[in-house]
């Protein structure tokens, strides 16, 4: 169990000090309440600012190696935290608030919180000694000193994993809240579909052109399309999620063609256009992921 999360170390004396940013946020909320700042329908774009910020962050997050480096995932977590704070402020200032229906995600939410608590327990020294990893006791005996026993062997990495997991949960909450509006949900799906297509085109150009680079860094022996990701399996997951974002749009178009009926000229035209212009990409990506036949054929012809 300890391998799933990296261990966490307790912070120094600064952990007992209050974070001044917290007071700044509360001062802003109090001031906004005093001057009676309200959001009306004319300010709808302002209410959606955290949503657009979330879109921008999620669009750009794959660029720095899939945000899978310490500096990039730390920056991602920081931006998600700032977006969450702005969402809380926006929610507080709204006249008409959308409800966040936690009852619909009660079971996943409880499981998620349980995972966070278990990860936190792994970093704590206030546990029975029988729970701790044996290497802590062996190290204490070898050094002849007393070392707090923890479940995790690397508390610092556990804290990092915990931070990242919390940020992913916040992304889910923000997306769930704003995508209660169908317009926001359409924007999110369409945006991810287009961005996923752009990353796929970039990856294919780098692979077929034998550039052997990821961004401006050299990547020798590049044997598969990985776009801006280091691990090709990570990119395959991202590409698959991008394909899933295309499905609602395809189903919407098929529903429209079914509404008009295939007997009418418009229904036939819409069905054929949808089949040709929208269904080719999932088919192409499926065959590439399964057999890698198309890129390899192109590559042999180029060479």
C-alpha positions as CSV (number, residue, x, y, z in Angstrom):
1,X,0.0,0.0,0.0
2,X,2.8,2.4,0.7
3,X,4.1,2.2,-2.8
4,X,1.0,3.9,-4.2
5,X,1.8,7.1,-2.4
6,X,5.1,8.8,-1.8
7,X,5.8,9.5,1.9
8,X,5.4,13.0,3.4
9,X,7.5,14.8,5.9
10,X,6.2,17.2,8.5
11,X,6.9,20.8,7.8
12,X,9.1,22.9,10.0
13,X,8.1,25.7,12.3
14,X,6.5,27.6,9.4
15,X,3.6,25.2,9.5
16,X,2.4,26.8,12.7
17,X,2.3,30.3,11.0
18,X,-0.9,31.5,9.4
19,X,-0.7,31.9,5.6
20,X,-1.2,35.6,4.8
21,X,-2.8,34.7,1.5
22,X,-5.8,33.4,3.5
23,X,-6.4,36.7,5.2
24,X,-6.1,38.5,1.8
25,X,-8.8,36.3,0.4
26,X,-11.1,36.9,3.3
27,X,-10.4,40.6,3.2
28,X,-11.4,40.7,-0.4
29,X,-14.6,38.8,0.2
30,X,-15.5,41.1,3.1
31,X,-14.8,44.2,1.0
32,X,-16.8,42.9,-1.9
33,X,-19.7,42.2,0.4
34,X,-19.5,45.7,1.9
35,X,-19.6,47.5,-1.4
36,X,-22.4,45.2,-2.5
37,X,-20.7,43.7,-5.6
38,X,-23.3,41.6,-7.4
39,X,-23.3,39.5,-10.5
40,X,-26.3,39.9,-12.9
41,X,-27.1,38.4,-16.2
42,X,-25.1,41.1,-18.0
43,X,-22.0,39.9,-16.1
44,X,-22.4,36.3,-17.1
45,X,-18.9,36.1,-18.8
46,X,-17.4,37.3,-15.5
47,X,-19.1,34.4,-13.6
48,X,-17.6,32.0,-16.2
49,X,-14.1,33.4,-15.8
50,X,-12.9,30.4,-13.6
51,X,-14.4,28.0,-16.2
52,X,-12.5,29.7,-19.1
53,X,-9.4,29.7,-16.9
54,X,-9.9,26.0,-16.3
55,X,-10.1,25.4,-20.0
56,X,-6.9,27.3,-20.7
57,X,-5.0,25.4,-18.0
58,X,-6.2,22.0,-19.2
59,X,-5.4,22.9,-22.8
60,X,-1.8,23.9,-22.0
61,X,-1.1,21.3,-19.3
62,X,0.1,18.6,-21.8
63,X,2.7,20.9,-23.3
64,X,5.4,20.6,-20.6
65,X,5.8,16.8,-21.0
66,X,2.2,16.1,-19.9
67,X,2.8,18.0,-16.7
68,X,4.8,15.0,-15.5
69,X,7.8,16.9,-14.1
70,X,8.1,18.4,-10.6
71,X,8.1,22.0,-11.8
72,X,5.2,21.4,-14.2
73,X,2.9,19.5,-11.9
74,X,3.6,22.0,-9.1
75,X,2.7,24.8,-11.5
76,X,-0.5,22.9,-12.5
77,X,-1.5,22.4,-8.9
78,X,-0.9,26.1,-8.1
79,X,-3.0,27.2,-11.0
80,X,-5.8,24.8,-10.1
81,X,-5.7,26.1,-6.5
82,X,-6.0,29.7,-7.7
83,X,-8.9,28.8,-10.0
84,X,-10.6,27.1,-7.1
85,X,-10.2,30.2,-4.9
86,X,-11.6,32.4,-7.7
87,X,-14.5,30.0,-8.1
88,X,-15.3,30.2,-4.4
89,X,-15.2,34.0,-4.6
90,X,-17.4,34.0,-7.7
91,X,-19.8,31.6,-6.1
92,X,-20.1,33.8,-3.0
93,X,-20.8,36.9,-5.0
94,X,-23.5,35.4,-7.3
95,X,-27.1,36.3,-6.8
96,X,-28.4,33.1,-8.3
97,X,-26.2,30.2,-7.5
98,X,-26.1,26.9,-9.3
99,X,-26.4,24.0,-6.9
100,X,-23.6,21.5,-6.7
101,X,-25.4,18.2,-6.4
102,X,-23.1,16.2,-4.1
103,X,-25.8,13.6,-3.7
104,X,-25.1,12.4,-7.2
105,X,-21.5,11.7,-6.5
106,X,-21.9,10.7,-2.8
107,X,-20.2,7.3,-3.2
108,X,-17.3,8.4,-5.4
109,X,-16.8,11.4,-3.1
110,X,-16.6,9.3,0.0
111,X,-14.1,6.9,-1.7
112,X,-12.0,9.8,-2.9
113,X,-11.9,11.4,0.6
114,X,-11.1,8.0,2.1
115,X,-8.1,7.7,-0.3
116,X,-6.9,11.1,0.7
117,X,-7.2,10.2,4.4
118,X,-5.3,7.0,3.9
119,X,-2.6,8.8,2.0
120,X,-2.3,11.3,4.8
121,X,-2.1,8.5,7.5
122,X,0.8,7.0,5.6
123,X,2.8,10.2,6.2
124,X,1.9,10.4,9.9
125,X,4.1,9.2,12.8
126,X,1.1,8.9,15.1
127,X,0.4,5.3,14.2
128,X,0.9,2.0,15.9
129,X,4.5,0.8,15.5
130,X,3.2,-2.4,13.9
131,X,1.8,-0.3,11.0
132,X,5.1,1.3,10.2
133,X,7.5,0.0,7.5
134,X,10.2,-2.2,8.9
135,X,13.0,-0.2,7.3
136,X,12.3,2.7,9.7
137,X,13.1,0.5,12.7
138,X,16.1,-1.1,11.0
139,X,17.5,2.3,10.2
140,X,16.9,3.5,13.7
141,X,18.7,0.5,15.1
142,X,21.6,0.9,12.6
143,X,22.1,4.6,13.5
144,X,21.5,4.1,17.2
145,X,18.9,6.9,17.3
146,X,15.2,7.2,17.5
147,X,13.4,7.7,14.2
148,X,9.6,8.2,13.9
149,X,7.9,5.3,12.3
150,X,5.7,5.8,9.2
151,X,3.9,3.6,6.8
152,X,5.4,5.4,3.8
153,X,9.1,5.2,3.0
154,X,9.2,8.5,1.3
155,X,6.9,11.0,3.0
156,X,7.9,13.9,0.8
157,X,6.8,12.0,-2.3
158,X,3.6,11.0,-0.6
159,X,2.8,14.7,0.0
160,X,3.5,15.5,-3.6
161,X,1.2,12.7,-4.8
162,X,-1.4,13.9,-2.3
163,X,-1.2,17.4,-3.7
164,X,-1.6,16.2,-7.2
165,X,-4.5,14.0,-6.4
166,X,-6.3,16.9,-4.6
167,X,-5.8,19.1,-7.6
168,X,-7.3,16.4,-9.9
169,X,-10.3,16.2,-7.6
170,X,-10.7,20.0,-7.8
171,X,-10.6,19.8,-11.6
172,X,-13.5,17.3,-11.4
173,X,-15.5,19.6,-9.0
174,X,-15.0,22.7,-11.2
175,X,-15.9,20.8,-14.3
176,X,-18.9,19.3,-12.7
177,X,-20.2,22.6,-11.4
178,X,-19.8,24.6,-14.6
179,X,-20.8,21.9,-17.0
180,X,-24.3,21.8,-15.5
181,X,-24.9,24.3,-18.2
182,X,-25.1,22.6,-21.5
183,X,-23.3,25.4,-23.3
184,X,-20.3,25.0,-21.1
185,X,-20.3,21.2,-21.5
186,X,-20.4,21.6,-25.3
187,X,-17.5,24.1,-25.1
188,X,-15.5,21.7,-23.0
189,X,-16.1,18.7,-25.2
190,X,-15.5,20.6,-28.5
191,X,-12.4,22.3,-27.1
192,X,-10.8,19.0,-25.9
193,X,-11.6,17.3,-29.2
194,X,-10.0,20.1,-31.3
195,X,-7.0,20.3,-28.9
196,X,-6.5,16.6,-28.9
197,X,-6.5,16.7,-32.8
198,X,-3.9,19.4,-32.8
199,X,-1.6,17.4,-30.4
200,X,-2.2,14.3,-32.6
201,X,-1.1,16.2,-35.7
202,X,1.9,17.5,-34.0
203,X,2.9,14.0,-32.8
204,X,2.4,12.5,-36.3
205,X,4.5,15.2,-37.9
206,X,7.4,14.7,-35.4
207,X,7.1,10.9,-35.8
208,X,6.8,10.7,-39.6
209,X,9.4,13.3,-40.2
210,X,12.0,11.5,-38.0
211,X,12.7,14.7,-36.1
212,X,13.3,12.7,-32.8
213,X,12.3,15.6,-30.6
214,X,9.8,16.4,-28.0
215,X,9.3,20.2,-28.2
216,X,12.9,21.4,-28.6
217,X,14.5,18.6,-26.7
218,X,16.2,15.6,-28.4
219,X,14.4,12.3,-28.0
220,X,16.5,9.5,-29.7
221,X,14.9,6.2,-30.7
222,X,11.4,7.5,-30.9
223,X,9.5,4.4,-31.8
224,X,5.9,5.6,-31.5
225,X,3.8,8.8,-31.5
226,X,3.9,10.4,-28.1
227,X,3.3,14.1,-29.0
228,X,4.5,16.3,-26.1
229,X,4.4,13.3,-23.7
230,X,7.4,11.3,-22.6
231,X,5.6,8.1,-22.1
232,X,3.7,6.9,-25.2
233,X,1.1,5.0,-23.0
234,X,0.3,8.3,-21.3
235,X,-0.3,10.0,-24.6
236,X,-2.4,7.0,-25.8
237,X,-4.6,7.6,-22.7
238,X,-4.8,11.3,-23.5
239,X,-5.6,10.6,-27.2
240,X,-8.3,8.1,-26.1
241,X,-9.9,10.7,-23.9
242,X,-9.8,13.2,-26.7
243,X,-11.6,10.7,-28.9
244,X,-14.3,10.3,-26.3
245,X,-14.9,14.0,-26.4
246,X,-15.8,13.7,-30.1
247,X,-18.5,11.1,-29.4
248,X,-21.2,13.5,-28.0
249,X,-20.8,15.7,-31.1
250,X,-21.1,12.7,-33.5
251,X,-24.2,11.4,-31.6
252,X,-25.7,14.9,-31.7
253,X,-25.3,15.0,-35.5
254,X,-26.7,11.5,-36.0
255,X,-29.6,12.5,-33.8
256,X,-30.3,15.5,-36.0
257,X,-30.1,13.3,-39.2
258,X,-32.5,10.8,-37.5
259,X,-34.8,13.6,-36.6
260,X,-35.1,14.8,-40.2
261,X,-35.1,11.3,-41.4
262,X,-32.9,9.5,-43.9
263,X,-35.7,9.7,-46.5
264,X,-35.3,13.4,-46.8
265,X,-32.4,14.9,-48.8
266,X,-31.3,17.0,-45.8
267,X,-31.2,14.0,-43.6
268,X,-29.1,12.0,-46.1
269,X,-26.8,14.9,-46.6
270,X,-26.3,15.4,-42.8
271,X,-25.7,11.7,-42.3
272,X,-23.1,11.4,-45.0
273,X,-21.3,14.6,-43.9
274,X,-21.2,13.3,-40.3
275,X,-20.0,9.9,-41.4
276,X,-17.2,11.3,-43.5
277,X,-16.0,14.4,-41.7
278,X,-16.4,13.2,-38.1
279,X,-16.2,9.5,-38.0
280,X,-12.9,9.1,-39.9
281,X,-10.8,10.4,-37.0
282,X,-11.9,7.8,-34.4
283,X,-11.5,5.0,-37.0
284,X,-8.0,6.2,-38.0
285,X,-6.9,6.5,-34.4
286,X,-8.3,3.1,-33.6
287,X,-6.3,1.4,-36.4
288,X,-3.2,3.3,-35.5
289,X,-3.4,2.3,-31.9
290,X,-4.2,-1.3,-32.7
291,X,-1.8,-1.9,-35.6
292,X,0.2,1.3,-36.3
293,X,-0.2,0.4,-39.9
294,X,-1.0,3.8,-41.4
295,X,1.9,5.8,-39.9
296,X,4.4,3.0,-40.6
297,X,3.3,2.8,-44.2
298,X,3.7,6.5,-44.7
299,X,7.1,6.4,-43.0
300,X,8.3,3.6,-45.3
301,X,7.2,5.6,-48.3
302,X,8.9,8.7,-47.1
303,X,12.1,6.9,-46.5
